[in-house]
Amino acid sequence: MSGRGAKKKSCRRCGFEGRIYEGELCGSCKETVKSDGDSRGPAGDQEDNNSEDNNKQEEWYQQVGGDSCGVCQKKVRDNDNGLCCEICERWYHCGCIKMGTQEYRMLQQLDREVDWMCKNCKAKIKNLKAENLRLRDEVVALRLENDDLKKILNDRIINMEKKVECLEKKNININNTGKGNGEGLNQVVEKVLEVVREEEEKKARINNLVIYEVEESQKEYGKEREEEDKDKCTEIFERGVGV
């Protein structure tokens, strides 16, 4: 929170005296550092550029309106009761924002212990908080949905494993008694095992990348479909990066 009546400080780069926190840059120097990447401290070209930087500072205040009230657009002078928003750094007359003298003096006493924000910045922060809560709720919902999918897949895999175990036991009994077609039963077991492997692959691909409008593989077995999918993905990525 910043208020009028505070002692002016000098910019640590150009020496311009203004309403600047001690050890910080003036508005002009901030713009200069931002545009050309200059991060020099008090040393350097300070003596040669003092006059030029002071002129830039005055021009910056005139163009941007650094001392202008955000409501009435008039200058907030040293003897005015005014506050500077910590977010947008615009000044406001206390009268323009309907702040009483007693409340203003209390804020002046607290000084940097309190961050004062204008009405516009408060509204923006409120919207950001609401958006943050909405995104958090979406993330929680997605996690719950993901957990449900994992549980369903795990249950299906467990059931399939039980069926395979049962079929394997039947196959052993048939082989021991010499009845039935062992080869045919082995094919059935192989089919079931293939289904189990496919379910395990689906579980492993829960968090994989999904590419839409790609023709689905028509191969019979999961391993063959996987190889064909990999080839298609490689072809798409190579086209995308221009290989």
Sequence and secondary structure as in RCSB ss.txt:
>XXXX:A:sequence
MSGRGAKKKSCRRCGFEGRIYEGELCGSCKETVKSDGDSRGPAGDQEDNNSEDNNKQEEWYQQVGGDSCGVCQKK
VRDNDNGLCCEICERWYHCGCIKMGTQEYRMLQQLDREVDWMCKNCKAKIKNLKAENLRLRDEVVALRLENDDLK
KILNDRIINMEKKVECLEKKNININNTGKGNGEGLNQVVEKVLEVVREEEEKKARINNLVIYEVEESQKEYGKER
EEEDKDKCTEIFERGVGV
>XXXX:A:secstr
 EETT   EE TTT  EES  TT   HHHHHHHHHH     SSSSHHHHHHHHHHHHHHHHHHHTTTBBTTT  B
  TTS EEE TTT  EEETTTTT  HHHHHHHHHHGGGS    HHHHHHHHHHHHHHHHHHHHHHHHHHHHHHHH
HHHHHHHHHHHHHHHHHHHHHHHHHHHT S HHHHHHHHHHHHHHHHHHHHHHHTTTS    S      SSHHHH
HHHHHHHHHHHHHHHHT 
